Amino acid sequence: MILLLKWLISAVSILIAGYLIPGVKVSGAWSALILALVFGLLNATIKPLLVILTLPINIITLGLFTLVINALIVMLASSIVKGFEVGGFFNALLFSLVLTIIQTLFEMMLKKGS
């Protein structure tokens, strides 16, 4: 049940972030649901590999290179999911930052309510 709720929170966060950021287009709720699933799969499989491979750069930049990895994952997801378009690297970077903030706020509200 918690996993389903987190998936829905991710989808709603994607819709909100897509609305707020120019250059990012989410065509609808179904696209957001599919995108949330794809983000989950990419973050569980590809992101850990990229973080390990880029560990020296991550250490030098004090972890800020992880933002670049997040933006690359957003761009990869945009090429996989139809109905989700990102206008470039900086839009993907901004989208990942805003998405993280919105998801964190939703999860804080969820924990506070329970």
PyMOL commands that place a pseudoatom at each C-alpha (Angstrom):
pseudoatom trace, name=CA, resn=MET, resi=1, chain=A, elem=C, hetatm=0, pos=[0.000, 0.000, 0.000]
pseudoatom trace, name=CA, resn=ILE, resi=2, chain=A, elem=C, hetatm=0, pos=[2.851, 2.393, 0.832]
pseudoatom trace, name=CA, resn=LEU, resi=3, chain=A, elem=C, hetatm=0, pos=[4.517, 1.653, -2.513]
pseudoatom trace, name=CA, resn=LEU, resi=4, chain=A, elem=C, hetatm=0, pos=[1.310, 2.532, -4.378]
pseudoatom trace, name=CA, resn=LEU, resi=5, chain=A, elem=C, hetatm=0, pos=[0.982, 5.760, -2.410]
pseudoatom trace, name=CA, resn=LYS, resi=6, chain=A, elem=C, hetatm=0, pos=[4.587, 6.746, -3.176]
pseudoatom trace, name=CA, resn=TRP, resi=7, chain=A, elem=C, hetatm=0, pos=[3.987, 5.998, -6.860]
pseudoatom trace, name=CA, resn=LEU, resi=8, chain=A, elem=C, hetatm=0, pos=[0.934, 8.271, -6.870]
pseudoatom trace, name=CA, resn=ILE, resi=9, chain=A, elem=C, hetatm=0, pos=[2.852, 10.987, -5.013]
pseudoatom trace, name=CA, resn=SER, resi=10, chain=A, elem=C, hetatm=0, pos=[5.585, 10.766, -7.647]
pseudoatom trace, name=CA, resn=ALA, resi=11, chain=A, elem=C, hetatm=0, pos=[3.045, 11.037, -10.463]
pseudoatom trace, name=CA, resn=VAL, resi=12, chain=A, elem=C, hetatm=0, pos=[1.361, 14.088, -8.917]
pseudoatom trace, name=CA, resn=SER, resi=13, chain=A, elem=C, hetatm=0, pos=[4.778, 15.654, -8.289]
pseudoatom trace, name=CA, resn=ILE, resi=14, chain=A, elem=C, hetatm=0, pos=[5.698, 15.063, -11.933]
pseudoatom trace, name=CA, resn=LEU, resi=15, chain=A, elem=C, hetatm=0, pos=[2.503, 16.778, -13.088]
pseudoatom trace, name=CA, resn=ILE, resi=16, chain=A, elem=C, hetatm=0, pos=[3.150, 19.777, -10.812]
pseudoatom trace, name=CA, resn=ALA, resi=17, chain=A, elem=C, hetatm=0, pos=[6.816, 20.089, -11.801]
pseudoatom trace, name=CA, resn=GLY, resi=18, chain=A, elem=C, hetatm=0, pos=[5.894, 19.769, -15.482]
pseudoatom trace, name=CA, resn=TYR, resi=19, chain=A, elem=C, hetatm=0, pos=[3.376, 22.572, -15.063]
pseudoatom trace, name=CA, resn=LEU, resi=20, chain=A, elem=C, hetatm=0, pos=[5.829, 24.859, -13.247]
pseudoatom trace, name=CA, resn=ILE, resi=21, chain=A, elem=C, hetatm=0, pos=[8.836, 24.501, -15.536]
pseudoatom trace, name=CA, resn=PRO, resi=22, chain=A, elem=C, hetatm=0, pos=[8.769, 25.902, -19.050]
pseudoatom trace, name=CA, resn=GLY, resi=23, chain=A, elem=C, hetatm=0, pos=[10.453, 23.575, -21.487]
pseudoatom trace, name=CA, resn=VAL, resi=24, chain=A, elem=C, hetatm=0, pos=[9.077, 20.449, -19.815]
pseudoatom trace, name=CA, resn=LYS, resi=25, chain=A, elem=C, hetatm=0, pos=[5.856, 18.916, -21.093]
pseudoatom trace, name=CA, resn=VAL, resi=26, chain=A, elem=C, hetatm=0, pos=[3.877, 16.120, -19.459]
pseudoatom trace, name=CA, resn=SER, resi=27, chain=A, elem=C, hetatm=0, pos=[0.910, 15.286, -21.654]
pseudoatom trace, name=CA, resn=GLY, resi=28, chain=A, elem=C, hetatm=0, pos=[-1.351, 13.882, -18.946]
pseudoatom trace, name=CA, resn=ALA, resi=29, chain=A, elem=C, hetatm=0, pos=[-1.930, 11.745, -15.900]
pseudoatom trace, name=CA, resn=TRP, resi=30, chain=A, elem=C, hetatm=0, pos=[-1.173, 8.457, -17.680]
pseudoatom trace, name=CA, resn=SER, resi=31, chain=A, elem=C, hetatm=0, pos=[2.135, 9.788, -18.907]
pseudoatom trace, name=CA, resn=ALA, resi=32, chain=A, elem=C, hetatm=0, pos=[2.945, 10.932, -15.376]
pseudoatom trace, name=CA, resn=LEU, resi=33, chain=A, elem=C, hetatm=0, pos=[2.101, 7.506, -13.942]
pseudoatom trace, name=CA, resn=ILE, resi=34, chain=A, elem=C, hetatm=0, pos=[4.256, 5.749, -16.530]
pseudoatom trace, name=CA, resn=LEU, resi=35, chain=A, elem=C, hetatm=0, pos=[7.033, 8.289, -16.018]
pseudoatom trace, name=CA, resn=ALA, resi=36, chain=A, elem=C, hetatm=0, pos=[6.960, 7.732, -12.243]
pseudoatom trace, name=CA, resn=LEU, resi=37, chain=A, elem=C, hetatm=0, pos=[7.381, 4.014, -12.857]
pseudoatom trace, name=CA, resn=VAL, resi=38, chain=A, elem=C, hetatm=0, pos=[10.234, 4.579, -15.331]
pseudoatom trace, name=CA, resn=PHE, resi=39, chain=A, elem=C, hetatm=0, pos=[11.958, 6.990, -12.911]
pseudoatom trace, name=CA, resn=GLY, resi=40, chain=A, elem=C, hetatm=0, pos=[11.704, 4.386, -10.185]
pseudoatom trace, name=CA, resn=LEU, resi=41, chain=A, elem=C, hetatm=0, pos=[13.239, 1.712, -12.398]
pseudoatom trace, name=CA, resn=LEU, resi=42, chain=A, elem=C, hetatm=0, pos=[16.011, 3.978, -13.671]
pseudoatom trace, name=CA, resn=ASN, resi=43, chain=A, elem=C, hetatm=0, pos=[16.828, 5.231, -10.180]
pseudoatom trace, name=CA, resn=ALA, resi=44, chain=A, elem=C, hetatm=0, pos=[16.985, 1.656, -8.888]
pseudoatom trace, name=CA, resn=THR, resi=45, chain=A, elem=C, hetatm=0, pos=[19.142, 0.261, -11.703]
pseudoatom trace, name=CA, resn=ILE, resi=46, chain=A, elem=C, hetatm=0, pos=[21.140, 2.811, -13.667]
pseudoatom trace, name=CA, resn=LYS, resi=47, chain=A, elem=C, hetatm=0, pos=[21.652, 5.588, -11.122]
pseudoatom trace, name=CA, resn=PRO, resi=48, chain=A, elem=C, hetatm=0, pos=[23.658, 3.487, -8.612]
pseudoatom trace, name=CA, resn=LEU, resi=49, chain=A, elem=C, hetatm=0, pos=[25.950, 2.330, -11.415]
pseudoatom trace, name=CA, resn=LEU, resi=50, chain=A, elem=C, hetatm=0, pos=[26.508, 5.894, -12.605]
pseudoatom trace, name=CA, resn=VAL, resi=51, chain=A, elem=C, hetatm=0, pos=[27.182, 7.101, -9.072]
pseudoatom trace, name=CA, resn=ILE, resi=52, chain=A, elem=C, hetatm=0, pos=[29.791, 4.390, -8.543]
pseudoatom trace, name=CA, resn=LEU, resi=53, chain=A, elem=C, hetatm=0, pos=[31.431, 5.019, -11.919]
pseudoatom trace, name=CA, resn=THR, resi=54, chain=A, elem=C, hetatm=0, pos=[31.609, 8.761, -11.291]
pseudoatom trace, name=CA, resn=LEU, resi=55, chain=A, elem=C, hetatm=0, pos=[32.630, 8.508, -7.636]
pseudoatom trace, name=CA, resn=PRO, resi=56, chain=A, elem=C, hetatm=0, pos=[35.921, 10.434, -8.055]
pseudoatom trace, name=CA, resn=ILE, resi=57, chain=A, elem=C, hetatm=0, pos=[34.114, 13.334, -9.747]
pseudoatom trace, name=CA, resn=ASN, resi=58, chain=A, elem=C, hetatm=0, pos=[31.400, 13.182, -7.096]
pseudoatom trace, name=CA, resn=ILE, resi=59, chain=A, elem=C, hetatm=0, pos=[33.975, 13.406, -4.324]
pseudoatom trace, name=CA, resn=ILE, resi=60, chain=A, elem=C, hetatm=0, pos=[35.754, 16.339, -5.954]
pseudoatom trace, name=CA, resn=THR, resi=61, chain=A, elem=C, hetatm=0, pos=[32.483, 18.229, -6.462]
pseudoatom trace, name=CA, resn=LEU, resi=62, chain=A, elem=C, hetatm=0, pos=[31.234, 17.326, -2.959]
pseudoatom trace, name=CA, resn=GLY, resi=63, chain=A, elem=C, hetatm=0, pos=[28.297, 15.385, -4.380]
pseudoatom trace, name=CA, resn=LEU, resi=64, chain=A, elem=C, hetatm=0, pos=[27.076, 18.057, -6.762]
pseudoatom trace, name=CA, resn=PHE, resi=65, chain=A, elem=C, hetatm=0, pos=[27.772, 15.826, -9.771]
pseudoatom trace, name=CA, resn=THR, resi=66, chain=A, elem=C, hetatm=0, pos=[24.800, 13.758, -8.615]
pseudoatom trace, name=CA, resn=LEU, resi=67, chain=A, elem=C, hetatm=0, pos=[22.632, 16.612, -9.911]
pseudoatom trace, name=CA, resn=VAL, resi=68, chain=A, elem=C, hetatm=0, pos=[24.108, 16.047, -13.361]
pseudoatom trace, name=CA, resn=ILE, resi=69, chain=A, elem=C, hetatm=0, pos=[23.339, 12.321, -13.075]
pseudoatom trace, name=CA, resn=ASN, resi=70, chain=A, elem=C, hetatm=0, pos=[19.746, 13.154, -12.116]
pseudoatom trace, name=CA, resn=ALA, resi=71, chain=A, elem=C, hetatm=0, pos=[19.408, 15.429, -15.142]
pseudoatom trace, name=CA, resn=LEU, resi=72, chain=A, elem=C, hetatm=0, pos=[20.784, 12.709, -17.419]
pseudoatom trace, name=CA, resn=ILE, resi=73, chain=A, elem=C, hetatm=0, pos=[18.265, 10.239, -16.009]
pseudoatom trace, name=CA, resn=VAL, resi=74, chain=A, elem=C, hetatm=0, pos=[15.459, 12.745, -16.692]
pseudoatom trace, name=CA, resn=MET, resi=75, chain=A, elem=C, hetatm=0, pos=[16.674, 13.098, -20.278]
pseudoatom trace, name=CA, resn=LEU, resi=76, chain=A, elem=C, hetatm=0, pos=[16.870, 9.313, -20.652]
pseudoatom trace, name=CA, resn=ALA, resi=77, chain=A, elem=C, hetatm=0, pos=[13.336, 8.987, -19.307]
pseudoatom trace, name=CA, resn=SER, resi=78, chain=A, elem=C, hetatm=0, pos=[12.129, 11.597, -21.794]
pseudoatom trace, name=CA, resn=SER, resi=79, chain=A, elem=C, hetatm=0, pos=[13.442, 9.453, -24.624]
pseudoatom trace, name=CA, resn=ILE, resi=80, chain=A, elem=C, hetatm=0, pos=[11.684, 6.369, -23.218]
pseudoatom trace, name=CA, resn=VAL, resi=81, chain=A, elem=C, hetatm=0, pos=[8.256, 7.750, -22.226]
pseudoatom trace, name=CA, resn=LYS, resi=82, chain=A, elem=C, hetatm=0, pos=[5.981, 9.104, -24.900]
pseudoatom trace, name=CA, resn=GLY, resi=83, chain=A, elem=C, hetatm=0, pos=[4.145, 12.181, -23.672]
pseudoatom trace, name=CA, resn=PHE, resi=84, chain=A, elem=C, hetatm=0, pos=[7.094, 13.525, -21.673]
pseudoatom trace, name=CA, resn=GLU, resi=85, chain=A, elem=C, hetatm=0, pos=[9.386, 16.044, -23.310]
pseudoatom trace, name=CA, resn=VAL, resi=86, chain=A, elem=C, hetatm=0, pos=[12.320, 17.993, -21.916]
pseudoatom trace, name=CA, resn=GLY, resi=87, chain=A, elem=C, hetatm=0, pos=[13.720, 20.988, -23.760]
pseudoatom trace, name=CA, resn=GLY, resi=88, chain=A, elem=C, hetatm=0, pos=[17.367, 20.461, -22.869]
pseudoatom trace, name=CA, resn=PHE, resi=89, chain=A, elem=C, hetatm=0, pos=[19.877, 19.714, -20.147]
pseudoatom trace, name=CA, resn=PHE, resi=90, chain=A, elem=C, hetatm=0, pos=[19.178, 22.745, -17.961]
pseudoatom trace, name=CA, resn=ASN, resi=91, chain=A, elem=C, hetatm=0, pos=[15.426, 22.128, -18.126]
pseudoatom trace, name=CA, resn=ALA, resi=92, chain=A, elem=C, hetatm=0, pos=[16.080, 18.526, -17.072]
pseudoatom trace, name=CA, resn=LEU, resi=93, chain=A, elem=C, hetatm=0, pos=[18.285, 19.734, -14.223]
pseudoatom trace, name=CA, resn=LEU, resi=94, chain=A, elem=C, hetatm=0, pos=[15.657, 22.197, -13.030]
pseudoatom trace, name=CA, resn=PHE, resi=95, chain=A, elem=C, hetatm=0, pos=[12.936, 19.553, -13.389]
pseudoatom trace, name=CA, resn=SER, resi=96, chain=A, elem=C, hetatm=0, pos=[14.873, 17.082, -11.236]
pseudoatom trace, name=CA, resn=LEU, resi=97, chain=A, elem=C, hetatm=0, pos=[15.455, 19.719, -8.540]
pseudoatom trace, name=CA, resn=VAL, resi=98, chain=A, elem=C, hetatm=0, pos=[11.828, 20.855, -8.458]
pseudoatom trace, name=CA, resn=LEU, resi=99, chain=A, elem=C, hetatm=0, pos=[10.587, 17.258, -8.547]
pseudoatom trace, name=CA, resn=THR, resi=100, chain=A, elem=C, hetatm=0, pos=[12.758, 16.356, -5.568]
pseudoatom trace, name=CA, resn=ILE, resi=101, chain=A, elem=C, hetatm=0, pos=[11.521, 19.353, -3.578]
pseudoatom trace, name=CA, resn=ILE, resi=102, chain=A, elem=C, hetatm=0, pos=[7.854, 18.632, -4.324]
pseudoatom trace, name=CA, resn=GLN, resi=103, chain=A, elem=C, hetatm=0, pos=[8.199, 14.923, -3.486]
pseudoatom trace, name=CA, resn=THR, resi=104, chain=A, elem=C, hetatm=0, pos=[9.957, 15.771, -0.233]
pseudoatom trace, name=CA, resn=LEU, resi=105, chain=A, elem=C, hetatm=0, pos=[7.178, 18.176, 0.750]
pseudoatom trace, name=CA, resn=PHE, resi=106, chain=A, elem=C, hetatm=0, pos=[4.493, 15.584, -0.029]
pseudoatom trace, name=CA, resn=GLU, resi=107, chain=A, elem=C, hetatm=0, pos=[6.294, 12.893, 1.952]
pseudoatom trace, name=CA, resn=MET, resi=108, chain=A, elem=C, hetatm=0, pos=[6.758, 15.265, 4.907]
pseudoatom trace, name=CA, resn=MET, resi=109, chain=A, elem=C, hetatm=0, pos=[3.014, 15.982, 4.862]
pseudoatom trace, name=CA, resn=LEU, resi=110, chain=A, elem=C, hetatm=0, pos=[2.306, 12.255, 4.676]
pseudoatom trace, name=CA, resn=LYS, resi=111, chain=A, elem=C, hetatm=0, pos=[4.522, 11.507, 7.684]
pseudoatom trace, name=CA, resn=LYS, resi=112, chain=A, elem=C, hetatm=0, pos=[3.047, 14.397, 9.646]
pseudoatom trace, name=CA, resn=GLY, resi=113, chain=A, elem=C, hetatm=0, pos=[-0.493, 13.167, 8.965]
pseudoatom trace, name=CA, resn=SER, resi=114, chain=A, elem=C, hetatm=0, pos=[0.141, 9.614, 10.128]
for i in range(1, 114): cmd.bond("trace and resi %d" % i, "trace and resi %d" % (i + 1))
show_as sticks, trace
zoom trace
